[in-house]
């Protein structure tokens, strides 16, 4: 069962990014990433926000776009980026499964 809300630290770990980067992207892309805040003011992210952050990370880190370029791409058509990010996630999961199988066979 998936969680409904994730903390900043959990999201940063999922993305393998520093919490400051996640915070900055959240502020820069406030139209697309809308975390809730708890009573202390900490950000709590929905799974949809995490998917958007993955898209931003892909555009900035993998495609080499600037934040402004990534913003423009989000405005134009972010579905193509979404498909690529999901494909990469699927490939990573398959690789993890293959490594687990190889490890089990070699023992």
C-alpha contacts under 8 A as a table, 3 or more apart, distances in Angstrom:
res1	aa1	res2	aa2	distance
3	X	6	X	7.02
4	X	46	X	6.08
4	X	47	X	6.98
5	X	44	X	5.60
5	X	45	X	5.22
5	X	46	X	4.96
5	X	47	X	7.11
6	X	10	X	6.02
6	X	11	X	6.45
6	X	44	X	5.31
6	X	45	X	4.99
6	X	46	X	6.54
6	X	47	X	7.79
7	X	10	X	5.24
7	X	11	X	6.31
7	X	42	X	7.67
7	X	43	X	6.34
7	X	44	X	4.89
7	X	45	X	6.35
8	X	11	X	5.20
8	X	12	X	6.07
8	X	19	X	6.43
8	X	22	X	7.56
8	X	23	X	7.82
8	X	42	X	7.73
8	X	43	X	6.12
8	X	44	X	6.57
8	X	45	X	7.34
9	X	12	X	5.04
9	X	13	X	6.14
9	X	19	X	6.32
10	X	13	X	5.11
10	X	14	X	6.20
11	X	14	X	5.01
11	X	15	X	6.25
11	X	19	X	7.99
11	X	22	X	7.74
11	X	45	X	7.66
11	X	50	X	6.94
12	X	15	X	5.23
12	X	16	X	5.77
12	X	17	X	5.06
12	X	18	X	5.81
12	X	19	X	5.23
12	X	22	X	6.39
13	X	16	X	4.85
13	X	17	X	6.54
13	X	18	X	7.97
14	X	17	X	7.90
15	X	54	X	6.98
15	X	57	X	7.95
17	X	21	X	6.53
17	X	22	X	7.03
18	X	21	X	5.36
18	X	22	X	6.70
19	X	22	X	5.10
19	X	23	X	6.08
20	X	23	X	5.00
20	X	24	X	6.03
21	X	24	X	5.04
21	X	25	X	6.11
22	X	25	X	5.17
22	X	26	X	6.07
22	X	53	X	7.63
23	X	26	X	5.04
23	X	27	X	6.28
24	X	27	X	5.15
24	X	28	X	6.05
25	X	28	X	4.99
25	X	29	X	5.80
25	X	53	X	7.49
25	X	56	X	7.80
26	X	29	X	5.38
26	X	30	X	5.64
26	X	33	X	5.64
26	X	34	X	7.32
26	X	35	X	7.81
26	X	53	X	7.88
27	X	30	X	5.12
29	X	32	X	5.54
29	X	33	X	5.95
29	X	71	X	7.24
30	X	33	X	5.12
30	X	34	X	6.03
31	X	34	X	7.06
32	X	49	X	7.54
32	X	52	X	7.08
33	X	49	X	5.18
33	X	52	X	6.75
33	X	53	X	7.42
34	X	45	X	7.51
34	X	49	X	6.76
35	X	43	X	5.65
35	X	44	X	5.31
35	X	45	X	4.71
35	X	46	X	6.82
35	X	49	X	7.09
36	X	43	X	5.69
36	X	44	X	5.04
36	X	45	X	6.45
37	X	40	X	7.57
37	X	41	X	5.09
37	X	42	X	5.26
37	X	43	X	4.70
37	X	44	X	5.77
38	X	41	X	5.17
38	X	42	X	5.54
38	X	43	X	6.82
38	X	44	X	7.13
39	X	42	X	7.54
45	X	49	X	5.88
45	X	50	X	6.75
46	X	49	X	5.20
46	X	50	X	6.55
47	X	50	X	5.01
47	X	51	X	6.36
48	X	51	X	5.12
48	X	52	X	6.34
49	X	52	X	5.07
49	X	53	X	6.17
50	X	53	X	4.95
50	X	54	X	6.16
51	X	54	X	5.02
51	X	55	X	6.35
52	X	55	X	5.03
52	X	56	X	6.29
53	X	56	X	4.96
53	X	57	X	6.04
54	X	57	X	5.00
54	X	58	X	6.08
54	X	85	X	6.98
55	X	58	X	5.06
55	X	59	X	6.26
55	X	81	X	6.24
55	X	82	X	6.13
55	X	85	X	6.24
56	X	59	X	5.18
56	X	60	X	6.07
56	X	70	X	6.66
57	X	60	X	5.20
57	X	61	X	5.58
57	X	62	X	7.45
58	X	61	X	5.44
58	X	62	X	5.04
58	X	63	X	6.49
58	X	81	X	7.88
58	X	85	X	6.88
59	X	62	X	5.80
59	X	63	X	4.87
59	X	64	X	6.36
59	X	65	X	5.70
59	X	70	X	5.99
59	X	81	X	7.65
60	X	63	X	5.90
60	X	64	X	4.99
60	X	65	X	4.78
60	X	66	X	6.07
60	X	67	X	6.73
60	X	70	X	6.77
61	X	64	X	5.45
61	X	65	X	7.48
65	X	68	X	7.81
65	X	69	X	5.45
65	X	70	X	5.89
66	X	69	X	4.96
66	X	70	X	6.11
67	X	70	X	4.97
67	X	71	X	6.06
68	X	71	X	4.95
68	X	72	X	6.19
69	X	72	X	5.07
69	X	73	X	6.21
70	X	73	X	5.04
70	X	74	X	6.13
71	X	74	X	5.05
71	X	75	X	6.27
72	X	75	X	5.08
72	X	76	X	6.23
73	X	76	X	5.06
73	X	77	X	6.01
73	X	78	X	6.26
74	X	77	X	5.69
74	X	78	X	4.71
75	X	78	X	7.11
77	X	80	X	6.65
77	X	81	X	7.92
78	X	81	X	5.22
78	X	82	X	6.12
79	X	82	X	4.82
79	X	83	X	6.23
80	X	83	X	5.23
80	X	84	X	6.49
81	X	84	X	5.14
81	X	85	X	6.18
82	X	85	X	5.17
82	X	86	X	6.18
83	X	86	X	5.18
83	X	87	X	6.10
84	X	87	X	5.01
84	X	88	X	6.18
85	X	88	X	5.13
85	X	89	X	6.20
86	X	89	X	5.01
86	X	90	X	6.17
87	X	90	X	5.08
87	X	91	X	6.21
88	X	91	X	5.05
88	X	92	X	6.15
89	X	92	X	5.13
89	X	93	X	6.27
90	X	93	X	5.13
90	X	94	X	6.22
91	X	94	X	5.05
91	X	95	X	6.13
92	X	95	X	5.06
92	X	96	X	6.24
93	X	96	X	5.13
93	X	97	X	6.32
94	X	97	X	5.10
94	X	98	X	6.20
95	X	98	X	5.03
95	X	99	X	6.12
96	X	99	X	5.14
96	X	100	X	6.20
97	X	100	X	5.06
97	X	101	X	6.22
98	X	101	X	5.03
98	X	102	X	6.10
99	X	102	X	5.04
99	X	103	X	6.07
100	X	103	X	5.10
100	X	104	X	6.16
101	X	104	X	5.07
101	X	105	X	6.16
102	X	105	X	5.13
102	X	106	X	6.12
103	X	106	X	5.26
103	X	107	X	6.41
104	X	107	X	5.55
